[in-house]
Amino acid sequence: MSTPTTARHDEIDPGRTEQAASFRWRLVSLALPMLLASLGSSIATVGLPTLAQAFGASFQAAQWIVLAYLLAITTLIVGAGRLGDIIGRRRLLLAGVLLFTAASLLCGVAASFWLLIAGRALQGLGAAIMMALTMALVGDMVAKERTGRVMGLLGSMSAIGTALGPSLGGVLIAELGWRAIFLLNLPLGGLTLLLAHRYLPAERQAPQADSGGFDVLGTLLLALTLGAYALAMTLGRGGFGPPNMALLLAAVVGVGLFLRVESTAASPLIRLALLRDPVLSAGLAMSMLVSTVLMATLVVGPFYLSRALGLDALGVGLALSSGPLLAALAGVPAGLIVERLGAHRMTLAGLCAMAVGCSLLALLPETLGVAGYVIPILLTTASYALFMAANNTAVMSDIRNEQRGVIAALLSLSRNLGLITGASVMGAVFACASATNDITMAHPAAVAAGMRSTFAVALLLIAVALAAAAAGRARSWQ
């Protein structure tokens, strides 16, 4: 006796499987540009001595190999985000990947030092486009309830690029020469371009009807203002002389001029009303403060580990890599936690855990040695990954489509400004608290005192971020 054929519950739906595979490739297409942008920043740092020798440049001049890249990102990222809102994010992202790849080729074949600097600046422009638009495209591609895990994935890619750069760059320089650290981006960029073109969804419509036009004057003013601030924070290798003060004053004047222009522009780069949104304004402030604290670990760590704890170069490298490695692993789990427990709650949890980590960094290393440094660093960096996934999700969740590019760019900008500020301000706090003119020759006790003071200041900054979170939440309920 035959029985009717019924569908088995464990059969695989081909349509659903194909859809899931396509979604995974879309995530890869978003993750690779973020990896390229962060790798482009970190891989060049290890090559500075070799590049200085190859081109006969001074150490101060060689720093521009890194600085040109960071300045290009800082000054142009908001304009890139706004341009994506106007002409189409997928279209501009593809152009950004192509520009980054072509600029990498220019760097790899550069025959003069200033041609290399020009190539690095163009790389930075491509990286600015990729950083702004990958985050903006999340809202176009991913359902709101799945935003957290994708934000966590992008954070992981950024951390992986930052952690992988120095070690990968060292191997490439040793085996193939300095040009390889730039030429590596050719196959990576080509793969990214191919996947993004194949899997990222086409623009649903032509340029936004209400976008008006591109605010050239506002973009130029903001770029000059941010450039002045970045230079004020980075020139002088920790000193703050008259040139730094003049640049900082120029940045203050630039902010005033920018606000005046934006308040009257027919199609402003940044609609100032957006900054009155309590969630957005608090999110940007917290991102900058927390990134400033994170940079303190990168600035202080090498000196403390070598001078106060007496580690050799290998030991310092292993200890320093523990934090970025955990941040890379924690990104996606942090995003899943944010989706389950809520962005605001996890923002507060991340900030509180970072506060505990900073407190332990000020207290434990002197008594527990290397373990007393590594354990708080692991807590701090894992908490940073949780905070960034939660904060980015909270800010990007309810943004109107035509504003998504510029808001994503502002988030990336706030993080970058925090890193720049942390390198200067927290480095100055450390040097001042160590009471020495040359930190590389400081007594271990002086370095330990600098460590305590630096993370006491870091704890204060986290407290300010917690206050901003509470104030933003309270204002959003009004």
Secondary structure in CASP SS format (residue, H / E / C, confidence):
PFRMAT SS
TARGET T0000
AUTHOR 0000-0000-0000
METHOD secondary structure of the structure
MODEL  1
M C 1.00
S C 1.00
T C 1.00
P C 1.00
T C 1.00
T C 1.00
A C 1.00
R C 1.00
H C 1.00
D C 1.00
E C 1.00
I C 1.00
D C 1.00
P H 1.00
G H 1.00
R H 1.00
T H 1.00
E H 1.00
Q H 1.00
A H 1.00
A H 1.00
S H 1.00
F H 1.00
R H 1.00
W H 1.00
R H 1.00
L H 1.00
V H 1.00
S H 1.00
L H 1.00
A H 1.00
L H 1.00
P H 1.00
M H 1.00
L H 1.00
L H 1.00
A H 1.00
S H 1.00
L H 1.00
G H 1.00
S H 1.00
S H 1.00
I C 1.00
A C 1.00
T H 1.00
V H 1.00
G H 1.00
L H 1.00
P H 1.00
T H 1.00
L H 1.00
A H 1.00
Q H 1.00
A H 1.00
F H 1.00
G C 1.00
A C 1.00
S C 1.00
F H 1.00
Q H 1.00
A H 1.00
A H 1.00
Q C 1.00
W H 1.00
I H 1.00
V H 1.00
L H 1.00
A H 1.00
Y H 1.00
L H 1.00
L H 1.00
A H 1.00
I H 1.00
T H 1.00
T H 1.00
L H 1.00
I H 1.00
V H 1.00
G H 1.00
A H 1.00
G H 1.00
R H 1.00
L H 1.00
G H 1.00
D H 1.00
I H 1.00
I H 1.00
G C 1.00
R H 1.00
R H 1.00
R H 1.00
L H 1.00
L H 1.00
L H 1.00
A H 1.00
G H 1.00
V H 1.00
L H 1.00
L H 1.00
F H 1.00
T H 1.00
A H 1.00
A H 1.00
S H 1.00
L H 1.00
L H 1.00
C H 1.00
G H 1.00
V H 1.00
A C 1.00
A C 1.00
S C 1.00
F H 1.00
W H 1.00
L H 1.00
L H 1.00
I H 1.00
A H 1.00
G H 1.00
R H 1.00
A H 1.00
L H 1.00
Q H 1.00
G H 1.00
L H 1.00
G H 1.00
A H 1.00
A H 1.00
I H 1.00
M H 1.00
M H 1.00
A H 1.00
L H 1.00
T H 1.00
M H 1.00
A H 1.00
L H 1.00
V H 1.00
G H 1.00
D H 1.00
M H 1.00
V C 1.00
A C 1.00
K H 1.00
E H 1.00
R H 1.00
T H 1.00
G H 1.00
R H 1.00
V H 1.00
M H 1.00
G H 1.00
L H 1.00
L H 1.00
G H 1.00
S H 1.00
M H 1.00
S H 1.00
A H 1.00
I H 1.00
G H 1.00
T H 1.00
A H 1.00
L H 1.00
G H 1.00
P H 1.00
S H 1.00
L H 1.00
G H 1.00
G H 1.00
V H 1.00
L H 1.00
I H 1.00
A H 1.00
E H 1.00
L H 1.00
G C 1.00
W C 1.00
R C 1.00
A H 1.00
I H 1.00
F H 1.00
L H 1.00
L C 1.00
N H 1.00
L H 1.00
P H 1.00
L H 1.00
G H 1.00
G H 1.00
L H 1.00
T H 1.00
L H 1.00
L H 1.00
L H 1.00
A H 1.00
H H 1.00
R H 1.00
Y H 1.00
L C 1.00
P C 1.00
A C 1.00
E C 1.00
R C 1.00
Q C 1.00
A C 1.00
P C 1.00
Q C 1.00
A C 1.00
D C 1.00
S C 1.00
G C 1.00
G C 1.00
F C 1.00
D C 1.00
V H 1.00
L H 1.00
G H 1.00
T H 1.00
L H 1.00
L H 1.00
L H 1.00
A H 1.00
L H 1.00
T H 1.00
L H 1.00
G H 1.00
A H 1.00
Y H 1.00
A H 1.00
L H 1.00
A H 1.00
M H 1.00
T H 1.00
L C 1.00
G C 1.00
R C 1.00
G C 1.00
G C 1.00
F C 1.00
G C 1.00
P H 1.00
P H 1.00
N H 1.00
M H 1.00
A H 1.00
L H 1.00
L H 1.00
L H 1.00
A H 1.00
A H 1.00
V H 1.00
V H 1.00
G H 1.00
V H 1.00
G H 1.00
L H 1.00
F H 1.00
L H 1.00
R H 1.00
V H 1.00
E H 1.00
S H 1.00
T H 1.00
A C 1.00
A C 1.00
S C 1.00
P C 1.00
L C 1.00
I C 1.00
R C 1.00
L H 1.00
A H 1.00
L H 1.00
L H 1.00
R H 1.00
D C 1.00
P H 1.00
V H 1.00
L H 1.00
S H 1.00
A H 1.00
G H 1.00
L H 1.00
A H 1.00
M H 1.00
S H 1.00
M H 1.00
L H 1.00
V H 1.00
S H 1.00
T H 1.00
V H 1.00
L H 1.00
M H 1.00
A H 1.00
T H 1.00
L H 1.00
V H 1.00
V H 1.00
G H 1.00
P H 1.00
F H 1.00
Y H 1.00
L H 1.00
S H 1.00
R H 1.00
A H 1.00
L C 1.00
G C 1.00
L C 1.00
D C 1.00
A H 1.00
L H 1.00
G H 1.00
V H 1.00
G H 1.00
L H 1.00
A H 1.00
L H 1.00
S H 1.00
S H 1.00
G H 1.00
P H 1.00
L H 1.00
L H 1.00
A H 1.00
A H 1.00
L H 1.00
A H 1.00
G H 1.00
V H 1.00
P H 1.00
A H 1.00
G H 1.00
L H 1.00
I H 1.00
V H 1.00
E H 1.00
R H 1.00
L H 1.00
G C 1.00
A H 1.00
H H 1.00
R H 1.00
M H 1.00
T H 1.00
L H 1.00
A H 1.00
G H 1.00
L H 1.00
C H 1.00
A H 1.00
M H 1.00
A H 1.00
V H 1.00
G H 1.00
C H 1.00
S H 1.00
L H 1.00
L H 1.00
A H 1.00
L H 1.00
L C 1.00
P H 1.00
E H 1.00
T H 1.00
L H 1.00
G C 1.00
V H 1.00
A H 1.00
G H 1.00
Y H 1.00
V H 1.00
I H 1.00
P H 1.00
I H 1.00
L H 1.00
L H 1.00
T H 1.00
T H 1.00
A H 1.00
S H 1.00
Y H 1.00
A H 1.00
L H 1.00
F H 1.00
M H 1.00
A H 1.00
A H 1.00
N H 1.00
N H 1.00
T H 1.00
A H 1.00
V H 1.00
M H 1.00
S C 1.00
D C 1.00
I C 1.00
R C 1.00
N H 1.00
E H 1.00
Q H 1.00
R H 1.00
G H 1.00
V H 1.00
I H 1.00
A H 1.00
A H 1.00
L H 1.00
L H 1.00
S H 1.00
L H 1.00
S H 1.00
R H 1.00
N H 1.00
L H 1.00
G H 1.00
L H 1.00
I H 1.00
T H 1.00
G H 1.00
A H 1.00
S H 1.00
V H 1.00
M H 1.00
G H 1.00
A H 1.00
V H 1.00
F H 1.00
A H 1.00
C H 1.00
A H 1.00
S H 1.00
A C 1.00
T C 1.00
N C 1.00
D C 1.00
I H 1.00
T H 1.00
M H 1.00
A C 1.00
H C 1.00
P H 1.00
A H 1.00
A H 1.00
V H 1.00
A H 1.00
A H 1.00
G H 1.00
M H 1.00
R H 1.00
S H 1.00
T H 1.00
F H 1.00
A H 1.00
V H 1.00
A H 1.00
L H 1.00
L H 1.00
L H 1.00
I H 1.00
A H 1.00
V H 1.00
A H 1.00
L H 1.00
A H 1.00
A H 1.00
A H 1.00
A H 1.00
A H 1.00
G H 1.00
R H 1.00
A H 1.00
R H 1.00
S H 1.00
W H 1.00
Q C 1.00
END
